[in-house]
Amino acid sequence: MGIFKLIVRRLLLGVVTLLIVSLAVFLLTNVLGDPIKRQLGRGALPDVVRARRAELGLDRPLVTRYLEWVKGLVTGDPGVSFANGTPVWDLVKDRINNSLFLMAISAAISIPLSLFLGAFAALRRDSWFDRIMSNQLLVLAAMPEFVVGALLTVLLATNVWHVLPAVSRIRPGEPPWADVDGLVLPVLTLALAVTPHVGRTMRAAMIEVLESDYVEMARLKGLSERTVLWRHAFPNALGPTMQVIALNIAYLAGGVVIVEILFNFRGLGIVLLDAIPDANAPVVQFVAMFIATIYVVTNLFADVVTIIVTPRLRTRL
């Protein structure tokens, strides 16, 4: 019952958060520029401009347009593209699948790897492995994903070691796994962007748990070291790490846009790159709300999982 109340509270908070974000996104995208002037040019006749504004619904009050847009998001109709009149959903549905696939593969690789590295470094605290790993993770944590991607491109896709393509070669209508070689660099870039933060957090949490009284008590009871580590230490260290995992999975939603542009991957990043210069507000708004929704959902998931995997928190509900 306590978990149910927590989920309801977090859902309500998430809805309020998304409403605030939607208002900010809608207002900000309306200052991108005038899409009519971008389409027709500065020399367009006033009557033509007015007719085009009426066609796109830009002649209506801002409040009315916002409410209709929010209603469309809720009902699955995010509007039409200002550039060609195509429904936004038709433009992005395949790109969403590609982006989600790239995020899922990157998370599936980086999260277990970072948890293992962090836990193992904590168990070997102050060893040569711990020192080397901590320094390497710190260096990677300080590097933006586009820098990591550029370095990987230089190393693995140019004359240094030309073993991978520098850009993705997915054709329209093809699934992202149609070009496995082209997936390697984007996935590796995103994985290296996430692993340092989760790994360092897991190491710190594991060290704190290993030095706690209840772990010491478990050892005094004669439990094997493996039981102490996996039944008592790891679950309690995983709790605080889940928040960082959620933030980094949500970060993937934003970072994937940059990585997709860098490697010409047919995802939401390319859609956004094309929409911003044209002041194509409906497309920009949808991508922004998609990323915001992932942030809210992953943080809700992290809150619930943190309580489930942490024995001390479960007893408080």
N, C-alpha and C positions, 0 to 999 in steps of 0.2 A: 504493500500500500504506500509505503514511503517512496519507493522508486516511481510509482505511478504519479504521485503528487509532484515529485521532482521533474518528471518528464513534462507534465502539464504546465508547470511554471516556466520551464525553459522554452516550451513551444510558444507560450504567450509572449515571453520576452523576445523570442526570435521573430515573431510576427511584427511586433512593435519595431524591432530593429530594421527589418526589411522595409517597413513603411517609411521610416525616417530616411533610409538609404534611397528608396525610390524617389522621394521628394527631392533629395539632393541631386540624384542622377538626372532627373527630369529638368530641374532648373539649370544645371550646369551644361547639359547637352543643348539647351536652347541658346547658349551663347557660343556654340561652336562656329557659328556663321550662318548666313542666309543661304539655305539650299537652293532657293529659286534663282538667286543671282549666280550661284555656282553652275547651275544647269543652263540658264538662258543667256548668261553674260550681262554685262553692265548696260549694253545697248538695247536691251529688250524693252518693248513698248509697255507702258503702264497697264493697259488693258490685258495684255498677255500675262503679265506678272500677277495681276489680281485673279485672273481665271485659274492660273496654276496654283496659287495659294488656296483658293476655294476647293480645287480638286484634291489637294493634299490635306485639307482641313486646318490649314494654318491661319485661317481668318477667324477662327473661333476663339473665345476667351481662354486664357492659359489654364484656369482652374478646370474648365470643362474638358479640355484636352488631357489634363493630368488624370482626372477621374476616369475618363474613357480608356486611357492607356492602362491604368491599374486594373480596371475591369477586364481588359483584354489579356493582361498577363495572367490573371487568375483563371480565366476561361480558356486559355491556350491560344489566344489570338493576339500576338504582340504587335500587330500592325503590318504595314507594307513599307517596302524600301522606297525612300524618296528618289533614288537613282533610276529605277526601272519599273516601279509599281509591283514588283514581285513580293508576295507575302514573306515576311521576315523568317517565319518558321521554315519555309521551303528553302531559303538561302542557307540556314544554319543547321538544319537537322543532321545532315551528313557530317558537317564539321564538328558538331557536338560529340558525335560518336567517336570521331578520330581523336579529339582532344581528351575525352574521357578515357579512351584506350591508352593513350600516351601517359596520362596521369596514373592510371591503375598499374601499368607495368612498372613505372618509375617508383611508385609507392611500394609495390610488392617486392621490389629488389632492395630499396634503400631502408625501409623500416626494419625488417628482420636483420639486415646487415648491421645497421647502426646499433640496434639493441644488443646484438652479440658482441660487437666491438666495445661498446660501453661497459657491458657486464664483465667481459673478460679483462679489460683494462683495470677495472675496479678490483677484481680478484688478484691481479698481478700488480697491485699498486706500487709505484716507485720503481718498478722493474724497467728494463730497457724497452720492452714492448709498450708499457704505459707511457713512458716519456716520448718515444717516437710517435706513437699514435696520437697523443694529446697535442703535440706540436703540429702534426700534419692536419688534424681536424681543425685546429685554430686557424691555420693558413687558409684552408678551404672555406671556413666560415666567413672569413674576411673578403672573399672574392665573390663579386656578383655573378649571376649565372651566365650572363652574356660574355663575361671575361673567360669563365671556365669553358664555355662552348667555343669561343674563338681559339683558345689554346688547344683544345682537343682537335679542332679542325686543322690547325697548323701541324700538329703532331701526327694525326692519323689520316688526314685526307689531302695532304699535299706531298711535296717531294721528300719530306722527312721519312714518313712511312705511309705510302699511299695504299692503304688497305681498306678504306671505307669511302663511300661517296660523301662529298661535302654538303649535298642537299638531298632532301627526300624526293623520290621519283614516283610518288603515288599519283596515278591518273584519276580524273574525275569519275566517281562511281565505284572505284576500287576500295576495298577495306584497307586499313592501315597496315595489316600484316602482309599485304601483297608485296611490299618492299622491305624485307627483313633487314637488309644491309643499311637501308636508309633510316631505320629506327634506332640503330645502335647509338649514334652520336647524340640525338635528342634525349634518349632515355638515360644515357650515361651522364649527360650534363645535368639533368634534373636530379638524378640520384646523388650526384656529388654535391648538389646544392642543398639537399635535405639531410644527408647522412651526418655532417659535422654537428649540427644543432641537436639532433636527437641523440647522437652518440655521446656528446659531452654531457647532456642532461642525464642520460642513463648512468654514466660513470659516477657523476656526483651523487645521484639518488642511491645508487648501489653502495657506495662507500658509506653514506650516512646510515643506511639500513644495516649494513654489516657491523657497524659499531654500536647498534642500538641494544638496549637491555633485553628485549624479547628474543633477539637472535642469540645473544649470549646465554640466555636461559634455555633455549632449545638445544644448544650445544652441551650445556651442563646436564641436561636430561639424558644424554647419551645418544641422541639422534645422529645419524651419519651426516657427513658434510654435504653429500648430494641432497639429502632430504632437507637439511637446513637451508641450502641455497635455493632449491626450486620450490619448496613449499612455504618457506617463511620469508626469505630475503627477496627473491625475484618478484613475487606478486606485489609486495609493498613498495618496491622500487619502481615497478611498472606504473603505479598509480599516478605519481606526479609527472612521470614521463609522458603519459597519455595526453596531457594538455599540450605539450610541445609537439607531439605527433600530430594532433588535430590542427594546430596552427600551421605546421609545415605541409600537411596535406592541403589545407586551404591555400597556403602559399603556392603550392603547385598550380592551382587554378589560375593565379595571376602570372606566375613564372612561366607557365606553359605558353602564354601568349608571346612572350619575348623569345623563347626558344623556338617556337614555331616560325616566327619571322626570321630568325637567324638561319634556320635550316630549311626554309621554304616548305614547311610541313603543312599540309592542307587541313588546318584546324581553324579554330576561332581566331587565332592571331592574324592570319591572312585576311579573314573577313573584316576584322577591326582595322587593319592597316589600310584596306580599301575604303572603309566607311568614313574614317575621320577626315581625310582631305575633301570629301564630297559633302561634309556636314550632314551625313546620312544618320540623323538622330535616332530613328527607330532601331537600327542595327546596333549602334553604340549603346543605346539604353538596354537592349536585350542582353548583350554580352556582359555589361556591367552588373546587371541584376542576376545573371547566371553565376558569376563569380561570387557575388554577395550571398547568394543562396547556399553555395557550397561552404562558405565560411560559417554560416549559421548552422547548417546541418552537421558539419564535422565537429563543431564545438559542442553541440547538443549530444552527439554520439560520445564524445570524449568525456563529458560530465557523467554520463550514465555508466560508461565502461570503467571510469576511474573508481566509482563507488563499488561496482561489482567485483573488481579484481583486488580491491584493497580491503582486507578484513577489518581493519580498525574503523574505516568509514561505514562499512555495512552495519556494524553494531550500533551506530548512532541514529539510524533511520527508524 
